[in-house]
Amino acid sequence: MLIFVHETGHFLVAKLFGVGVRVFSLGFGRRLVGFVHKGTDYRLSLIPAGGYVLMEGADPFQDGGDGDTDPDSPTHFMNKPVWQRLLIVAAGPAMNIVLPLVVFTVLFIVGRPELSARVGQVELDSPAWQAGVRGGDTILQVDGHEVTFWDEGSEALPQTGTVDLLVDRRGEQFLVHVDIPELEPEVPVSLTWLGFRYVSPNAQVGQDDPASPAGLAGVQVGDQVTHVDGVEVDHYWELLDALDAGPSHTLSVTRAAQGKPNWIDRALGRDEQKLQLSIQRSSWTPPDLGIPQPYENSWGLSPGMLYVAFIEPGSPAEASNVLRGDRLIAVEGRTVESFEDVVEGVRGTVDTQDLEATPVPVRLTLMRKGRLIEETFTPVMDKISNDYGDYSVVPKIGIGSGGAYARDEIPRPRPPLESAALSGEHTWRTSVLVVETVAGIFTGSKDVSKTVGGPVQIFRSAAAAAESGLFHWAGLMASLSVSLAIVNFLPVPVLDGGQFLFYLVEGIRGRPLSLAVRERAQQIGVLLLLGLMFAVLVLDVSRCWAPS
């Protein structure tokens, strides 16, 4: 689609200025199918990579024509004024900029998914926690102002004093009073300052009590719940809402296969199992641990990020009694709400800027099969450096967690004029990011392996975006279109930017550059392009072979 839009730009402006167009091709090589209309052969070609528009006499290295065209013909490309040739060349990249403007405008009008006013997490001991708000609650009103989206909630907050929030908790509405912390006058208050977080754990879960409904259902640590009774769930609170709607359910679960799969297993999808588990409510109740448990529920499920997913060989954790699948309850007596709490708890024991810092033992409380276990670790000190070459030390105990974060998003339709303005801002930000990335690649400040991708990587990214929904896919395509426009306008002779530069110089000098200069530039451009294509192919292949 992006190539079609690009070549259509060249085609339309060429026709506008009366240039004869012989071929409009999607793909290169031998013609497969097509039709001829008014002297133009519209075709699909054998090699589905790119495309081209063949104009009469458009070869910039043929001063007299292409052999089959009258060099004096008024439809000859090289007989057109320089300013017209410049516009024809620039039309392709320009269309790739117009496309995202249109796409983003439509997305904003229809309703681009944006963060809802549902609370993902609440920081312990924060003003929001003390007021009684918990993860999974939805904010309905802020000081009497109705809110639907996260940013609306922040915008409605007063700068000081106490704010009244109308909150919905699974169909039950109640009013809470939240004290706003004292901030500098220039710092705008937001929901984040009150302890609210919009991210919530995703629907990867675990259980640590065989007697709980989840334990009896056969749920294992790391199981990804995709559907409840056939209805898709994306995050933890959505999962609990679906379970609390009835006494028994069928869970559709994706479970990673045992052992480390090779790349063939991953490619064929054999690295995971699809299961159907039956879960029923029972009289089981979660144990009282004496400390706040923000994810407590009657099903015995906890977010995957609270479980030990792997233990690093040779680490303090391996030498201890910790096992994969243990649930992280507390670090130094403080509740673990996410794995970041463990990381911060361990790092908080030493001054990381002191390269000679002595590790301090850390006490970790775990849950295993319904029993509490306490382990004390003496971290190992890992010396690292940042991007500026400054060293610091990081204490580690050698465990990692599973799970990830999810965001609750709902469509947000906007008026056409506002949508157009937002589209322009979004396209501009995307363009600046692409320019900075390209500049960073040339200066060496950007990691090429993380910033450059070819057809394979684009296909993988598009597939992942498509799984996230139409809006994410369309947004990715629009961003790729901006990238195509900017990269294609680089001053490389075989690209539009190189041709534009040649004609611009011709306009300034009053005559074209010599044939020898243009031929040499063309050869260098081809070599650069082939080198880039080879490098991108190598990167794509290496990503496919890299372990997940």
Buried (B, 14 or more C-beta within 10 A) or exposed (E): EBBEBBBBBBBBBBBEBEBBBBBBBBBEEEEEEBEEEEEBBBBEBEEBEBBBBBBBBBBBEBEEBBEEBEBEEEBBBBBBEBEBBBBBBBBBBBBBBBBBBBBBBBBBBBBBBBBBBBBBBBBBEBBBBBBBBBBBBBBBBBEEEEBBBBBBBBBBBEEEEEBEBBBBBEEEEEEBEBBBEEEEEEEEBBBBBBBBBBBBBBBBBBBBBEEBBBBBBBBBBBBBBBBBBEEEBBBBBBBBBBBBEEEEBBBBBBBBEEEEBEEEBBEEEEBBEEBEBEBEBBEBEBEEBEEBBBBBBBBBBBBBBBBBBEBBEEBBBEEBEBEBBBBBBBBEEBBBBBBEBBBEBBBBBBEBEEEEBEBEEBEBBBBBBBEBBEBEBBBBBEEEEEEEEEEBBBBBBBBBBBBBBBBBBEEBEBEEEEBBBBBBEBBEEBBEBBBEBBEBBEEEEBEEEEEBBBEBBBEBBBEEBEEBEEBBBBBBBBBBBBBBBBBBBBBBBBBBBBBBBBBBBBBEEEEBBEEEEBEEBBEBBEEBBEEBEEBBEEBBEEBEEEEE
